[in-house]
Amino acid sequence: MRRLHAPLSEYTRFGLGGPADLLVDAASAVEFIDELRSAAAPHIVLGGGTNLVVSDDGYRGTVLRYTGRAIEHVGQTIRVESGADLEDLVRYAVSNGLAGLESMMRIPGWVSGAVYGNAGAYGQSIHETLARVEIWDGTERRWLSNAECGFTYRASRFKQNKHWIILTAEFTLRPGDAAALAARAEEIRATRDEKFPPSMKCAGSIFKNCLFDHLPEAAQRRVPEKLVRDGKVPSAYFLEQVGAKGEVRGGIQVAEYHANLLYNAGGGTAAQVVELIDELKGRVAREFGFALEPEVQFVGFVDRVSY
Ligand SMILES: Cc1cc2nc3c(=O)[nH]c(=O)nc-3n(C[C@H](O)[C@H](O)[C@H](O)COP(=O)(O)OP(=O)(O)OC[C@H]3O[C@@H](n4cnc5c(N)ncnc54)[C@H](O)[C@@H]3O)c2cc1C
């Protein structure tokens, strides 16, 4: 599929962003690599568009998406094409009695985006069960082991190697009871749908949670002990202290119940999102002496780290 002047608001969960000069979808890896090779610079590769803030001016170049979505398994190994919805992968694993992905139920987006950002929730992250990833490195197709992907909290080597394209992922899971796994996944689905209604236009958490050990001592002293889990402090804590909840810029709002969640209540713009992000980041820096790090990726901006 090729689309000229494709409005990226239709391809992102935030529902924001101007047009890309050209959008190209390809469902076979061979076709995708051909498209990538012939794409004029600049170009970017996107997945489900759930972790993005796209500029109101859009993107001057080509946006490519690999949409292959086949899922299969042999024994405890699942192989999935990276254009599959993460939720389809989770449901596939659960229904086949394979454990290790069920807590990631309802994290939106595709397997590609989840591998790129080492997505996770409720104590599970992609890297824990991912055995290897097939990539196109600009020259050849090859497999990277889990260690070669360099996973850390919500990050991987893909962030420093933007030309590496994720094509296939292979997971090694544990045998589990399908009914118990389905019950756990359903419990998480219900909790998440309350927090993030499926129709909500947003990008999930705007800022990454903070590693306690990396905070300035003065900030560490102000964090209630019970908030530190697995060495991390929710960014929402700091944002709440600086009055983020309920802040509004035009059509963009900070949720009243979650200080790290910005959403498009209708008619919002990307400019309003970045204005609010910068305002909140500034307030936390002034009050606590450190910089929150965005979890979302920016596309098409000239004045910030962006594609
Ligand atoms: C309501 C909501 C709740 C969320 N909750 C969570 C959560 O609990 N935990 C969590 O971790 N995240 C969460 N997120 C964020 C988001 O869902 C994840 O980051 C998701 O994994 C992004 O996947 P995507 O396919 O949408 O990626 P995109 O947003 O399309 O892209 C993200 C990055 O991946 C890169 N990329 C995409 N495809 C490829 C490819 N084939 N090869 C190389 N690079 C590629 C892109 O270039 C981009 O840099 C949430 C988002 C929303 C909207």
The ligand as a MOL file (V3000), in Angstrom:
LIG
                    3D

  0  0  0     0  0            999 V3000
M  V30 BEGIN CTAB
M  V30 COUNTS 53 58 0 0 0
M  V30 BEGIN ATOM
M  V30 1 C -2.8930 3.6230 26.2840 0
M  V30 2 C -1.4370 3.2490 26.2040 0
M  V30 3 C -0.8670 2.4720 27.2100 0
M  V30 4 C 0.4860 2.1100 27.1430 0
M  V30 5 N 1.0000 1.3230 28.1160 0
M  V30 6 C 2.2770 0.9020 28.0380 0
M  V30 7 C 2.8210 0.0250 29.0240 0
M  V30 8 O 2.1490 -0.3930 29.9670 0
M  V30 9 N 4.1070 -0.3720 28.8730 0
M  V30 10 C 4.8830 0.0420 27.8190 0
M  V30 11 O 6.0440 -0.3700 27.7390 0
M  V30 12 N 4.4020 0.8750 26.8810 0
M  V30 13 C 3.1170 1.3140 26.9610 0
M  V30 14 N 2.6160 2.1660 26.0150 0
M  V30 15 C 3.4840 2.6960 24.9560 0
M  V30 16 C 3.4100 1.8810 23.6330 0
M  V30 17 O 2.2400 1.1530 23.5650 0
M  V30 18 C 4.5740 0.9330 23.5360 0
M  V30 19 O 5.7640 1.6560 23.5650 0
M  V30 20 C 4.5160 0.1110 22.2470 0
M  V30 21 O 5.3760 -0.9850 22.4000 0
M  V30 22 C 4.8540 0.8820 20.9900 0
M  V30 23 O 4.6150 0.0450 19.8640 0
M  V30 24 P 4.2030 0.6460 18.4450 0
M  V30 25 O 4.1480 -0.4800 17.4880 0
M  V30 26 O 2.9760 1.4520 18.5510 0
M  V30 27 O 5.4510 1.5420 18.1220 0
M  V30 28 P 5.5200 3.0270 17.4270 0
M  V30 29 O 4.9060 3.9820 18.3700 0
M  V30 30 O 4.9710 2.9590 16.0550 0
M  V30 31 O 7.0650 3.2180 17.3410 0
M  V30 32 C 7.8660 3.2620 18.4900 0
M  V30 33 C 9.3260 3.1530 18.0680 0
M  V30 34 O 9.5620 1.8580 17.5020 0
M  V30 35 C 10.2580 1.9870 16.2740 0
M  V30 36 N 9.8540 0.8850 15.3660 0
M  V30 37 C 8.5880 0.5010 15.0610 0
M  V30 38 N 8.6090 -0.5500 14.2160 0
M  V30 39 C 9.9130 -0.8390 13.9700 0
M  V30 40 C 10.5900 -1.8240 13.1870 0
M  V30 41 N 9.9250 -2.7460 12.4470 0
M  V30 42 N 11.9440 -1.8350 13.2110 0
M  V30 43 C 12.6460 -0.9240 13.9360 0
M  V30 44 N 12.0640 0.0450 14.6940 0
M  V30 45 C 10.7150 0.0800 14.7170 0
M  V30 46 C 9.8180 3.3280 15.7190 0
M  V30 47 O 10.7700 3.8550 14.7900 0
M  V30 48 C 9.7140 4.1630 16.9900 0
M  V30 49 O 10.9620 4.7030 17.3360 0
M  V30 50 C 1.2700 2.5530 26.0520 0
M  V30 51 C 0.6960 3.3400 25.0450 0
M  V30 52 C -0.6530 3.6920 25.1230 0
M  V30 53 C -1.2720 4.5070 24.0220 0
M  V30 END ATOM
M  V30 BEGIN BOND
M  V30 1 1 1 2
M  V30 2 1 2 3
M  V30 3 2 2 52
M  V30 4 2 3 4
M  V30 5 1 4 5
M  V30 6 1 4 50
M  V30 7 2 5 6
M  V30 8 1 6 7
M  V30 9 1 6 13
M  V30 10 2 7 8
M  V30 11 1 7 9
M  V30 12 1 9 10
M  V30 13 2 10 11
M  V30 14 1 10 12
M  V30 15 2 12 13
M  V30 16 1 13 14
M  V30 17 1 14 15
M  V30 18 1 14 50
M  V30 19 1 15 16
M  V30 20 1 16 17
M  V30 21 1 16 18
M  V30 22 1 18 19
M  V30 23 1 18 20
M  V30 24 1 20 21
M  V30 25 1 20 22
M  V30 26 1 22 23
M  V30 27 1 23 24
M  V30 28 2 24 25
M  V30 29 1 24 26
M  V30 30 1 24 27
M  V30 31 1 27 28
M  V30 32 2 28 29
M  V30 33 1 28 30
M  V30 34 1 28 31
M  V30 35 1 31 32
M  V30 36 1 32 33
M  V30 37 1 33 34
M  V30 38 1 33 48
M  V30 39 1 34 35
M  V30 40 1 35 36
M  V30 41 1 35 46
M  V30 42 1 36 37
M  V30 43 1 36 45
M  V30 44 2 37 38
M  V30 45 1 38 39
M  V30 46 1 39 40
M  V30 47 2 39 45
M  V30 48 1 40 41
M  V30 49 2 40 42
M  V30 50 1 42 43
M  V30 51 2 43 44
M  V30 52 1 44 45
M  V30 53 1 46 47
M  V30 54 1 46 48
M  V30 55 1 48 49
M  V30 56 2 50 51
M  V30 57 1 51 52
M  V30 58 1 52 53
M  V30 END BOND
M  V30 END CTAB
M  END
